[in-house]
């Protein structure tokens, strides 16, 4: 039986719709459920905050793929905080 997890993923990308589109495209390919997604626009960055749920290995696949995108300047992953 596969273990399931709910994780928080936070990403910083340059302020480009192309970069944001690539993040969304990779997320669509993952076999996880996107529970929540917030995009915050700052001066020169997009900050993307996601909650995803799915098999642990699929969540790790998603984080690994996102981390390999050249547009991703920073990625953080963590447990879901109840006060998110």
C-alpha positions, 0 to 999 in steps of 0.5 A: 500500500502506498503512503499518502501525504499532504504537503505545502510547496512554495515556489518563487519564479521570475514575474513571467507568465511563461514561468507560471505556465510551466509550473502549472503544466508540471503540476498537472502532470503529477498524480496528485490532487491540487487542494489549494493554489495561491499566486502572489505577484510582487515587484519582480517575482511570482510566489506560488503557494500550493497544497497538494495531496497524493501518494508520497512518491508522487508528491516527491516526483512533483517537487523534484520536477519543479526544482529542475525548472530553470525558472524556479528560483527557490522551492520549499516543501513542508508539512501542512500547517493547520493555520495555512 
